[in-house]
Amino acid sequence: MNQLLKVPVLAGRAFSSSARQLRNKVPEAQKLFQEDNGLPVHIKGGTVDVALYRATMTLTIAGTCYSLYWLLTAAMPQKKA
């Protein structure tokens, strides 16, 4: 029974914000992305952002083409023999 009384205290400690402070990284990111170097925003993040952008565009175009294929297939029913 004594252990059950300690649960609210332990839960409060687990969610307290005084344990550690995180460093604010936003100003560094703002400097990087607001820099006028002629690069588009989706490239300024580095190699991972470029790969993610290309994968997203590839999947989007492939999905659009696949959807159009099935719409055209459904729009032209086969003749009954």
C-alpha positions in Angstrom: 0.0 0.0 0.0 2.9 2.3 0.8 4.2 1.9 -2.8 0.8 3.1 -4.2 1.1 6.3 -2.3 4.4 7.1 -3.8 3.2 6.9 -7.4 1.9 10.5 -7.7 5.1 11.9 -6.4 7.2 9.8 -8.8 5.0 10.8 -11.7 5.3 14.4 -10.9 9.1 14.1 -10.8 9.2 12.3 -14.1 7.4 15.2 -15.9 9.1 18.2 -14.2 10.9 20.6 -16.5 13.6 21.6 -14.1 15.8 18.6 -14.8 17.7 20.1 -17.8 17.4 23.1 -20.1 17.8 22.6 -23.8 19.8 25.0 -25.9 17.8 27.0 -28.4 18.9 26.0 -31.9 16.4 28.2 -33.8 18.7 31.3 -34.3 21.3 29.0 -35.9 18.7 27.5 -38.2 17.4 31.0 -39.1 20.9 32.1 -40.1 21.3 29.0 -42.3 18.0 29.3 -44.1 17.9 33.1 -44.4 21.4 33.2 -46.0 21.3 34.6 -49.5 23.4 32.1 -51.4 21.1 31.4 -54.4 20.1 27.9 -53.2 16.4 26.9 -52.9 15.2 26.2 -49.3 14.8 22.4 -49.9 18.6 22.2 -50.7 19.9 24.4 -47.8 19.3 21.7 -45.3 22.0 19.4 -46.8 22.1 16.0 -48.4 19.4 14.5 -46.3 16.9 17.2 -47.3 17.8 16.8 -51.0 17.3 13.1 -50.9 14.0 13.5 -49.0 12.8 16.1 -51.5 13.6 13.9 -54.5 12.0 10.8 -52.9 8.9 12.9 -52.2 8.7 14.2 -55.7 9.3 10.7 -57.2 6.5 9.2 -55.1 4.1 12.0 -55.9 4.7 11.8 -59.6 4.5 8.0 -59.6 1.3 8.0 -57.6 -0.3 10.6 -59.8 0.6 8.6 -63.0 -0.7 5.4 -61.3 -4.0 7.2 -60.4 -4.4 8.6 -63.9 -3.8 5.1 -65.5 -6.5 3.5 -63.4 -8.9 6.4 -64.1 -8.4 6.1 -67.8 -8.8 2.3 -67.5 -12.1 2.7 -65.7 -13.3 5.3 -68.1 -12.9 3.0 -71.1 -14.7 -0.3 -70.3 -13.8 -3.3 -72.4 -16.3 -4.4 -75.0 -18.4 -7.5 -74.3 -17.7 -10.3 -76.7 
